[in-house]
């Protein structure tokens, strides 16, 4: 069964940090480049940070210098280290392959709330 499980979200103050974790419990995505996406309330889901098929890492301009993406293939985990969080970072965060589309399987996501 295809299953991505996100965790690590929470409510923080601006300037604080969170580490989000994604587990590919079935190992289905082991051959894929992976990414984190986020969906703020009332807005579309957008890419935040991604591993590319060429071995690089890309970040949305809004998180460059603050977020760090890492992957442990042996453990099947994808981690997003989020530092200096801002209120505009508040969203539900999802992990998935890169690229991923609406019709792909998505997990439940993990909620991040940032208060000023």
Secondary structure as GFF3:
##gff-version 3
##sequence-region A 1 116
A	DSSP	beta_strand	4	7	.	.	.	ID=ss1
A	DSSP	beta_strand	10	13	.	.	.	ID=ss2
A	DSSP	beta_strand	18	24	.	.	.	ID=ss3
A	DSSP	beta_strand	34	39	.	.	.	ID=ss4
A	DSSP	beta_strand	45	51	.	.	.	ID=ss5
A	DSSP	beta_strand	57	59	.	.	.	ID=ss6
A	DSSP	beta_strand	67	72	.	.	.	ID=ss7
A	DSSP	beta_strand	77	82	.	.	.	ID=ss8
A	DSSP	three_ten_helix	87	89	.	.	.	ID=ss9
A	DSSP	beta_strand	91	97	.	.	.	ID=ss10
A	DSSP	beta_strand	110	115	.	.	.	ID=ss11
###
